[in-house]
């Protein structure tokens, strides 16, 4: 009885030992398999997660670039519109400035003409006084008057002449020159066979130019040659 019991215990112990070893090995392998599986799954998840993150960043960057590109294009269009608007207004401003400049020049020209007209009217009055002084001097020369009086009038005439020259008044040349209706006013004629027709023989009143414009024409006497029958016949033959 005792011997049987020991054998049974030995088997039991052996079986227990073998089972424990098997179970241990089985447990160890299971742990390794689960661990490897879990590691593999984690790696896959991590990889997918990283891939998704890369995709998200890439899409985000693309979206930002598109937005920036659109904003740049919009700003370019707005800038082009503003440039066109500015150039159009600048062109209008230039036209307005040109018109204003022309208007200013026209007004200045009209004012200058008006001033010259007023100056001319003033100088006409002065010339009349000047003529009277010359006439008075000629009258005094023909009579018996004090030389002091004559000298005083000469001084007045000299001062008048200097003043008129300074103001741009120039006497029109007359004696011995051909008649020019633009600067001469013929009030009579004399017969003279020695000079050509329409030669100025005498000045009744002096004429003057103011800044190269006729202020007052010279009143003059012209020459005329005696017309004979011979001259008439020669003219008819021509």
C-alpha positions as CSV (number, residue, x, y, z in Angstrom):
1,X,0.0,0.0,0.0
2,X,2.7,2.3,0.9
3,X,4.6,1.5,-2.3
4,X,1.6,2.4,-4.5
5,X,1.1,5.6,-2.8
6,X,4.6,6.7,-3.5
7,X,4.3,5.9,-7.1
8,X,1.2,7.9,-7.4
9,X,2.8,10.8,-5.7
10,X,5.7,10.6,-8.0
11,X,3.6,10.7,-11.1
12,X,1.6,13.4,-9.7
13,X,4.6,15.4,-8.9
14,X,6.0,14.7,-12.3
15,X,2.9,15.6,-14.0
16,X,2.5,18.6,-11.9
17,X,6.1,19.6,-12.8
18,X,5.6,19.0,-16.4
19,X,2.3,20.8,-16.5
20,X,3.8,23.7,-14.6
21,X,6.6,23.8,-17.1
22,X,4.2,23.6,-20.0
23,X,1.9,26.2,-18.5
24,X,4.8,28.4,-17.8
25,X,6.1,28.1,-21.3
26,X,2.7,28.6,-22.6
27,X,2.2,31.7,-20.5
28,X,5.6,33.0,-21.5
29,X,4.9,32.5,-25.2
30,X,1.5,34.1,-24.8
31,X,2.9,37.1,-23.1
32,X,5.5,37.5,-25.9
33,X,2.9,37.1,-28.6
34,X,0.6,39.6,-27.0
35,X,3.5,42.0,-26.4
36,X,4.7,41.7,-30.0
37,X,1.1,42.1,-31.3
38,X,0.6,45.1,-29.1
39,X,3.9,46.6,-30.2
40,X,3.0,46.0,-33.8
41,X,-0.4,47.6,-33.4
42,X,1.1,50.5,-31.6
43,X,3.7,51.0,-34.3
44,X,1.0,50.9,-37.0
45,X,-1.2,53.3,-35.1
46,X,1.7,55.6,-34.5
47,X,2.7,55.4,-38.2
48,X,-0.9,56.1,-39.3
49,X,-1.1,58.9,-36.8
50,X,2.2,60.4,-38.1
51,X,1.0,60.0,-41.7
52,X,-2.3,61.7,-40.9
53,X,-0.4,64.5,-39.2
54,X,1.8,65.0,-42.2
55,X,-1.3,65.1,-44.5
56,X,-3.0,67.6,-42.2
57,X,0.1,69.9,-42.2
58,X,0.5,69.6,-45.9
59,X,-3.2,70.4,-46.6
60,X,-3.0,73.3,-44.1
61,X,0.1,74.6,-45.9
62,X,-1.6,74.3,-49.3
63,X,-4.7,76.1,-48.0
64,X,-2.6,79.0,-46.6
65,X,-0.6,79.3,-49.8
66,X,-3.9,79.5,-51.8
67,X,-5.3,82.1,-49.5
68,X,-2.1,84.2,-49.7
69,X,-2.0,83.8,-53.5
70,X,-5.6,85.0,-53.7
71,X,-4.9,87.9,-51.5
72,X,-1.9,88.9,-53.5
73,X,-3.9,88.7,-56.8
74,X,-6.6,90.8,-55.2
75,X,-4.1,93.4,-54.0
76,X,-2.6,93.5,-57.5
77,X,-6.0,94.1,-59.0
78,X,-6.8,96.8,-56.5
79,X,-3.4,98.4,-57.1
80,X,-3.9,98.3,-60.9
81,X,-7.4,100.0,-60.4
82,X,-5.9,102.7,-58.1
83,X,-3.1,103.3,-60.6
84,X,-5.5,103.7,-63.5
85,X,-7.7,106.0,-61.4
86,X,-4.7,108.1,-60.3
87,X,-3.4,108.3,-63.9
88,X,-6.8,109.3,-65.2
89,X,-7.1,112.0,-62.5
90,X,-3.6,113.1,-63.1
91,X,-4.3,113.5,-66.8
92,X,-7.4,115.6,-66.0
93,X,-5.3,117.7,-63.6
94,X,-2.7,118.4,-66.3
95,X,-5.5,119.5,-68.7
96,X,-6.9,121.8,-66.0
97,X,-3.5,123.2,-65.2
98,X,-2.8,123.8,-68.9
99,X,-6.2,125.5,-69.3
100,X,-5.5,127.6,-66.3
101,X,-2.1,128.5,-67.5
102,X,-3.5,129.6,-70.9
103,X,-6.2,131.6,-69.1
104,X,-3.6,133.2,-66.9
105,X,-1.5,134.2,-69.9
106,X,-4.6,135.5,-71.7
107,X,-5.5,137.6,-68.7
108,X,-2.0,138.9,-68.3
109,X,-1.9,139.8,-72.0
110,X,-5.2,141.6,-71.8
111,X,-4.0,143.5,-68.7
112,X,-0.7,144.4,-70.4
113,X,-2.7,145.6,-73.4
114,X,-4.9,147.7,-71.2
115,X,-2.0,149.2,-69.4
116,X,-0.3,150.0,-72.7
117,X,-3.5,151.6,-73.9
118,X,-3.7,153.8,-70.8
119,X,-0.1,154.7,-71.1
120,X,-0.6,155.6,-74.7
121,X,-3.5,157.9,-73.8
122,X,-1.4,159.5,-71.1
123,X,1.5,160.0,-73.5
124,X,-0.8,161.6,-76.1
125,X,-1.7,164.3,-73.6
126,X,2.0,164.7,-72.7
127,X,2.9,165.0,-76.4
128,X,0.3,167.7,-76.8
129,X,2.0,169.7,-74.0
130,X,5.4,168.9,-75.6
131,X,4.1,170.3,-79.0
132,X,2.9,173.4,-77.3
133,X,6.3,173.9,-75.7
134,X,8.0,173.6,-79.1
135,X,5.6,176.0,-80.7
136,X,6.1,178.5,-77.9
137,X,9.9,178.2,-78.3
138,X,9.6,178.9,-82.1
139,X,7.4,181.9,-81.4
140,X,9.9,183.3,-78.8
141,X,12.8,182.9,-81.2
142,X,11.0,185.1,-83.8
143,X,10.4,187.9,-81.2
144,X,12.4,189.9,-78.9
145,X,12.2,188.0,-75.7
146,X,14.5,187.5,-72.7
147,X,17.0,184.7,-73.3
148,X,16.3,183.4,-69.8
149,X,12.7,182.7,-70.8
150,X,13.9,181.0,-74.0
151,X,16.4,178.9,-72.1
152,X,13.8,177.8,-69.6
153,X,11.5,176.6,-72.3
154,X,14.4,174.8,-74.0
155,X,15.1,173.1,-70.7
156,X,11.5,171.9,-70.4
157,X,11.6,170.5,-74.0
158,X,14.9,168.7,-73.2
159,X,13.4,167.1,-70.1
160,X,10.4,166.1,-72.0
161,X,12.5,164.4,-74.7
162,X,14.6,162.6,-72.1
163,X,11.4,161.4,-70.3
164,X,9.8,160.1,-73.5
165,X,13.0,158.3,-74.5
166,X,13.1,156.6,-71.1
167,X,9.5,155.5,-71.5
168,X,10.1,153.9,-74.9
169,X,8.8,156.8,-77.1
170,X,10.7,157.1,-80.4
171,X,10.2,159.9,-82.9
172,X,9.2,158.7,-86.4
173,X,11.7,159.7,-89.1
174,X,10.0,161.7,-91.8
175,X,11.8,164.4,-93.8
176,X,13.0,163.0,-97.1
177,X,11.6,159.5,-96.6
178,X,8.9,157.9,-98.8
179,X,5.3,158.1,-97.6
180,X,4.1,155.2,-95.4
181,X,0.4,155.3,-94.6
182,X,1.1,153.1,-91.6
183,X,3.1,155.8,-89.8
184,X,2.3,159.0,-91.7
185,X,-0.8,161.1,-92.1
186,X,-0.7,163.2,-95.3
187,X,-2.5,166.5,-94.8
188,X,-1.3,168.2,-98.0
189,X,1.2,168.3,-100.9
190,X,3.5,170.6,-102.7
191,X,4.7,170.4,-106.3
192,X,8.4,169.6,-106.7
193,X,10.1,168.4,-109.8
194,X,13.4,167.5,-108.0
195,X,12.2,164.7,-105.8
196,X,10.0,161.6,-106.5
197,X,6.3,161.7,-105.9
198,X,5.1,161.1,-102.3
199,X,8.3,162.2,-100.7
200,X,7.8,163.8,-97.3
201,X,8.7,167.4,-97.6
202,X,7.5,168.9,-94.3
203,X,6.4,167.8,-90.9
204,X,3.4,169.6,-89.4
205,X,3.3,167.5,-86.3
206,X,5.8,164.9,-85.2
207,X,4.8,161.3,-84.9
208,X,6.0,158.8,-82.3
209,X,6.3,155.0,-81.7
210,X,5.7,153.5,-78.3
211,X,7.4,150.2,-77.9
212,X,7.6,149.8,-81.7
213,X,3.9,150.6,-82.1
214,X,2.5,153.7,-83.6
215,X,1.3,156.0,-80.8
216,X,0.7,159.0,-83.1
217,X,1.3,159.2,-86.8
218,X,3.3,162.1,-88.2
219,X,1.3,164.8,-89.9
220,X,3.2,165.6,-93.1
221,X,3.3,167.4,-96.5
222,X,4.0,165.3,-99.5
223,X,5.7,166.1,-102.8
224,X,4.0,166.0,-106.2
225,X,5.5,166.4,-109.5
226,X,3.8,168.6,-112.1
227,X,1.8,166.5,-114.5
228,X,2.3,167.5,-118.1
229,X,0.6,166.4,-121.3
230,X,3.7,164.5,-122.2
231,X,3.6,162.5,-119.0
232,X,-0.1,161.7,-119.7
233,X,0.7,160.5,-123.2
234,X,3.6,158.3,-122.0
235,X,1.4,156.8,-119.3
236,X,-1.3,156.0,-121.8
237,X,1.3,154.2,-124.1
238,X,2.3,152.0,-121.2
